[in-house]
């Protein structure tokens, strides 16, 4: 029986510095789609197209991650989709496991994959990083939850877990990381606004320190050395930013979720606040 074909999808925006490595990581796929944010300005689309003759580049306006991925998935030609972020790589063992899985009808509609996270050049083994997993191999009929952050694949009957790991380089530079932190905390705050969640003194002032204690002390983040400390402080800062933005959004939008109809609110997720 011939192997079930798979489409690899790589969403990307301003990723010219690493898109070729991401494409090289999925050359085993039967189809490769690179979905480039229309606002990208660094030549990502051209670099992706030059990486391999089989790459199909599509440019699409980016709203938020789940929306971009849900637009991309129906563009796939094959029954299974493998989704890879531009800062992730597929090691040889994971590639062989996926190809072996697709030689027979897969038992599940979707598969969780654990990630090995690199932060500031260090493989993070504590602080909660070691439990990080995502669904990245799934049937084309599946879709992401319509959430601005922390969206996961839905629409599957059952999900398995692969043994191999994705390699995820989370820290490219200070500018990149802080811009991403700012963007994601904006989206997270807007998601809270949509869900009617508010933030008072406890969340703005106390919740960040709870995050630090949990990540650095309880989950043993200190065992990852200076990168573990930096990650814990940045995580603390991210929690503070999110809840400060939630408080500010409700201050400026007292009607709460009803204000999601505002074009200004609807568009704000696509740019840094």
C-alpha positions as CSV (number, residue, x, y, z in Angstrom):
1,X,0.0,0.0,0.0
2,X,1.5,3.4,-1.0
3,X,2.2,5.9,1.8
4,X,-0.5,8.3,2.7
5,X,0.7,11.7,1.3
6,X,1.1,14.7,3.6
7,X,1.2,18.5,3.1
8,X,3.6,20.5,5.2
9,X,2.4,24.0,6.0
10,X,4.8,26.7,7.4
11,X,3.2,30.0,8.4
12,X,5.8,32.8,8.3
13,X,6.2,36.5,8.6
14,X,9.5,38.4,8.5
15,X,11.3,35.0,8.7
16,X,13.8,35.4,5.8
17,X,16.7,34.7,8.2
18,X,15.4,31.2,8.9
19,X,12.7,30.2,6.4
20,X,15.2,28.1,4.3
21,X,16.1,26.0,7.3
22,X,12.4,25.5,8.1
23,X,11.7,24.4,4.5
24,X,14.8,22.0,4.5
25,X,13.2,20.4,7.6
26,X,10.1,19.3,5.8
27,X,11.5,18.3,2.3
28,X,10.2,14.8,3.1
29,X,6.6,16.0,2.7
30,X,4.7,15.5,-0.5
31,X,3.7,19.1,-0.7
32,X,5.1,22.2,1.0
33,X,3.1,25.4,1.5
34,X,4.6,28.5,3.0
35,X,1.9,30.9,4.0
36,X,3.5,34.4,4.3
37,X,2.0,37.3,6.2
38,X,1.0,40.0,3.7
39,X,2.7,42.6,6.0
40,X,6.0,40.8,5.8
41,X,8.7,43.2,4.6
42,X,12.0,41.2,4.7
43,X,11.7,39.1,1.5
44,X,10.4,35.9,3.3
45,X,8.3,34.9,0.3
46,X,11.3,35.1,-2.1
47,X,13.6,33.2,0.2
48,X,10.9,30.5,0.7
49,X,10.4,30.1,-3.1
50,X,14.1,29.9,-3.7
51,X,14.6,27.2,-1.0
52,X,13.2,24.4,-3.1
53,X,11.4,24.2,-6.5
54,X,8.5,22.3,-4.9
55,X,7.7,25.1,-2.4
56,X,4.3,26.8,-3.0
57,X,4.2,30.3,-1.5
58,X,0.9,31.9,-0.7
59,X,0.6,35.5,0.7
60,X,-2.3,36.2,3.0
61,X,-3.3,39.0,5.3
62,X,-2.5,38.0,8.9
63,X,-5.0,38.5,11.6
64,X,-3.8,36.2,14.4
65,X,-2.2,32.8,14.4
66,X,-5.3,30.5,14.5
67,X,-7.0,32.5,11.8
68,X,-4.0,32.3,9.5
69,X,-3.6,28.6,10.1
70,X,-7.3,27.9,9.5
71,X,-7.1,29.8,6.2
72,X,-4.0,27.7,5.2
73,X,-5.2,24.2,6.1
74,X,-7.9,24.0,3.3
75,X,-5.1,24.9,0.8
76,X,-3.5,21.6,1.4
77,X,-3.9,18.9,-1.4
78,X,-3.3,15.9,0.8
79,X,-5.4,14.1,3.5
80,X,-2.9,14.8,6.3
81,X,-1.3,18.1,7.3
82,X,2.0,18.6,9.2
83,X,2.3,22.2,10.5
84,X,5.6,23.7,11.3
85,X,6.4,27.1,12.7
86,X,9.4,28.9,11.1
87,X,11.4,28.6,14.3
88,X,10.9,24.8,14.6
89,X,12.9,21.9,13.1
90,X,12.1,18.2,12.5
91,X,14.9,16.0,13.7
92,X,15.6,12.8,11.8
93,X,13.9,10.5,14.3
94,X,10.7,12.4,14.2
95,X,10.7,12.5,10.4
96,X,11.2,8.7,10.2
97,X,8.4,8.2,12.8
98,X,6.0,10.3,10.8
99,X,6.8,8.6,7.5
100,X,6.5,5.1,9.1
101,X,3.1,6.1,10.6
102,X,1.8,7.2,7.2
103,X,2.7,3.9,5.5
104,X,-0.4,2.4,7.1
105,X,-3.7,4.1,7.8
106,X,-3.0,6.0,11.0
107,X,-4.9,5.0,14.0
108,X,-5.7,8.6,15.0
109,X,-6.9,11.7,13.3
110,X,-4.3,13.9,15.1
111,X,-1.0,13.5,16.9
112,X,0.6,15.4,19.8
113,X,4.3,16.1,19.5
114,X,6.5,17.2,22.4
115,X,8.9,20.0,21.8
116,X,12.5,20.4,23.0
117,X,12.8,24.1,23.6
118,X,16.1,26.0,23.1
119,X,16.2,29.4,25.0
120,X,19.3,31.5,24.7
121,X,21.2,28.6,23.3
122,X,20.3,26.2,26.2
123,X,18.0,23.2,26.0
124,X,15.5,23.9,28.7
125,X,14.8,20.9,30.9
126,X,12.9,22.5,33.8
127,X,10.5,25.3,34.6
128,X,7.6,23.7,32.7
129,X,9.3,23.6,29.3
130,X,9.7,19.9,29.5
131,X,5.9,19.3,29.3
132,X,5.4,21.5,26.2
133,X,3.5,19.6,23.5
134,X,1.4,20.6,20.4
135,X,-0.7,18.9,17.8
136,X,1.1,19.3,14.5
137,X,0.1,16.2,12.5
138,X,-3.6,15.9,11.7
139,X,-6.2,15.2,9.2
140,X,-7.0,18.1,6.8
141,X,-10.6,18.3,8.1
142,X,-9.3,19.5,11.5
143,X,-9.2,23.2,12.5
144,X,-7.7,25.4,15.2
145,X,-9.9,26.9,17.9
146,X,-10.9,30.5,17.0
147,X,-8.8,32.0,19.7
148,X,-6.2,34.8,19.5
149,X,-3.8,32.8,21.7
150,X,-3.3,29.3,23.0
151,X,-5.5,27.8,20.2
152,X,-5.2,24.1,19.6
153,X,-6.5,21.7,17.0
154,X,-10.1,20.5,17.3
155,X,-12.4,18.3,15.2
156,X,-10.6,15.0,15.7
157,X,-12.1,11.8,17.0
158,X,-8.9,10.6,18.7
159,X,-5.4,11.8,19.2
160,X,-2.1,9.9,19.6
161,X,1.3,11.0,20.9
162,X,4.5,10.6,18.9
163,X,7.7,9.6,20.5
164,X,9.9,12.0,18.6
165,X,10.3,15.7,19.5
166,X,10.2,18.9,17.6
167,X,13.2,21.2,18.1
168,X,12.0,24.7,18.9
169,X,14.4,27.7,19.1
170,X,12.3,30.2,21.1
171,X,14.9,33.0,21.3
172,X,16.3,34.5,18.2
173,X,17.2,38.0,19.5
174,X,16.1,40.4,22.2
175,X,14.2,42.5,19.7
176,X,12.5,39.5,18.2
177,X,11.6,38.0,21.6
178,X,10.3,41.2,23.2
179,X,8.3,42.1,20.1
180,X,6.7,38.6,20.2
181,X,6.0,39.0,23.9
182,X,4.4,42.3,23.3
183,X,2.3,40.9,20.5
184,X,1.1,37.8,22.3
185,X,0.2,39.6,25.5
186,X,-1.9,42.0,23.4
187,X,-3.7,39.1,21.8
188,X,-4.1,37.4,25.2
189,X,-5.6,40.6,26.7
190,X,-8.0,40.9,23.8
191,X,-9.1,37.3,24.2
192,X,-9.9,38.0,27.9
193,X,-11.9,41.0,26.9
194,X,-13.9,38.9,24.4
195,X,-14.6,36.4,27.2
196,X,-15.6,39.1,29.7
197,X,-12.6,38.5,32.0
198,X,-11.5,41.5,34.1
199,X,-8.2,42.2,35.8
200,X,-7.9,44.0,39.2
201,X,-5.1,44.5,41.7
202,X,-4.6,40.8,42.4
203,X,-4.1,39.9,38.8
204,X,-2.0,42.9,37.8
205,X,0.2,43.0,40.9
206,X,0.2,39.5,42.5
207,X,-0.4,37.0,39.6
208,X,3.0,37.8,38.0
209,X,4.9,36.9,41.1
210,X,2.9,33.7,41.4
211,X,4.1,32.8,37.9
212,X,7.7,33.5,38.9
213,X,7.5,31.3,42.0
214,X,5.8,28.5,40.0
215,X,8.2,28.5,37.1
216,X,11.5,29.3,38.9
217,X,11.1,27.6,42.2
218,X,8.3,24.9,42.1
219,X,9.1,23.7,38.6
220,X,12.9,24.0,39.2
221,X,13.6,26.6,36.6
222,X,16.7,27.6,38.6
223,X,18.3,24.4,37.5
224,X,18.5,25.8,33.9
225,X,21.1,28.4,35.0
226,X,21.0,32.0,33.8
227,X,18.7,31.1,30.8
228,X,16.3,29.7,33.4
229,X,16.4,32.9,35.4
230,X,16.0,35.1,32.3
231,X,13.1,33.0,31.1
232,X,11.4,33.1,34.5
233,X,11.7,36.9,34.7
234,X,10.4,37.3,31.1
235,X,7.5,35.0,31.9
236,X,6.7,37.2,35.0
237,X,6.9,40.3,32.9
238,X,4.6,38.7,30.3
239,X,2.0,37.9,32.8
240,X,2.2,41.5,34.2
241,X,1.8,42.9,30.6
242,X,-1.2,40.7,29.8
243,X,-3.2,41.7,32.9
244,X,-2.1,45.4,32.7
245,X,-3.4,45.3,29.2
246,X,-6.7,43.6,30.2
247,X,-7.2,46.3,32.9
248,X,-6.5,49.0,30.3
249,X,-8.8,47.4,27.7
250,X,-11.7,47.4,30.1
251,X,-10.9,50.9,31.1
252,X,-11.1,52.0,27.5
253,X,-13.9,49.6,26.6
254,X,-16.3,49.6,29.6
255,X,-18.9,47.7,27.7
256,X,-16.5,44.8,27.6
257,X,-17.2,42.0,25.0
258,X,-19.7,44.1,23.1
259,X,-16.9,46.3,21.9
260,X,-15.5,43.5,19.8
261,X,-17.7,44.8,17.0
262,X,-15.4,47.9,16.8
263,X,-13.2,47.7,13.8
264,X,-10.4,49.3,15.8
265,X,-10.6,46.5,18.4
266,X,-10.9,43.8,15.7
267,X,-7.8,45.0,13.9
268,X,-5.6,45.6,16.9
269,X,-4.5,42.0,17.1
270,X,-2.6,42.3,13.8
271,X,-0.2,45.0,15.0
272,X,1.8,45.7,18.1
273,X,0.0,48.0,20.5
